[in-house]
Amino acid sequence: MTKSRRYSTTFQKLRAARQAWRLEEEGTTLRPESTPPLHWSFEGVGYRCRIDALLARTAAENRSLARREYWEATWATRGAP
């Protein structure tokens, strides 16, 4: 993917090229009339279970604590910027 109009491509073109390459590797050919269209659907937002949410929250709290401790160790002795 690029922002250049001359070399720009789309995800649809990339998927089609990847599918054609895989089919060629398998020894079959790509027939557009037999290729089912891609359908995207919304699956949901958030975590699948409570433990995933707990792990994510714990990791975020640990990162925040580590940043705070680093800041205090770095700037407390020198003074805030």
GITADA-V368451 format. One record per residue. N is the residue number from 1. RES is the residue in one letter. PSI is psi in whole degrees, 0 to 359 (none if undefined). OMEGA is omega in whole degrees, -180 to 180 (none if undefined). NEAR is the number of other C-alpha atoms within 8 Angstrom. Layout:
n=<N:N>
res=<RES:RES>
psi=<PSI:PSI>
omega=<OMEGA:OMEGA>
near=<NEAR:NEAR>
This chain:
n=<1:2:3:4:5:6:7:8:9:10:11:12:13:14:15:16:17:18:19:20:21:22:23:24:25:26:27:28:29:30:31:32:33:34:35:36:37:38:39:40:41:42:43:44:45:46:47:48:49:50:51:52:53:54:55:56:57:58:59:60:61:62:63:64:65:66:67:68:69:70:71:72:73:74:75:76:77:78:79:80:81>
res=<M:T:K:S:R:R:Y:S:T:T:F:Q:K:L:R:A:A:R:Q:A:W:R:L:E:E:E:G:T:T:L:R:P:E:S:T:P:P:L:H:W:S:F:E:G:V:G:Y:R:C:R:I:D:A:L:L:A:R:T:A:A:E:N:R:S:L:A:R:R:E:Y:W:E:A:T:W:A:T:R:G:A:P>
psi=<138:159:347:129:327:322:10:148:173:163:326:317:321:317:318:318:319:319:318:319:315:317:322:321:325:348:12:169:158:121:111:325:338:354:121:143:150:130:124:143:153:127:336:176:144:197:154:327:170:327:326:317:319:316:319:316:319:318:319:319:320:319:316:317:318:319:318:315:321:314:314:319:327:311:342:326:332:338:149:150:none>
omega=<-180:178:-180:-180:-178:-176:-176:176:-180:178:179:178:178:179:-180:179:179:179:179:180:-180:179:178:178:180:-180:177:179:-180:176:-175:-178:-179:-179:179:179:178:177:178:177:-180:-178:179:-179:175:-177:-178:-180:-176:-178:176:178:179:179:179:179:179:179:179:178:179:177:-180:179:179:178:180:179:178:-179:-179:180:-176:-171:-179:-179:-178:-173:-178:-180:none>
near=<6:7:6:6:6:4:7:9:8:7:7:6:8:9:8:8:8:8:8:10:8:8:11:10:7:6:6:7:7:8:6:5:5:5:7:5:4:4:4:4:4:4:4:4:4:4:7:5:6:7:6:9:9:8:8:8:8:8:8:8:8:8:8:8:8:8:8:8:8:8:9:8:8:8:10:9:6:6:6:5:3>
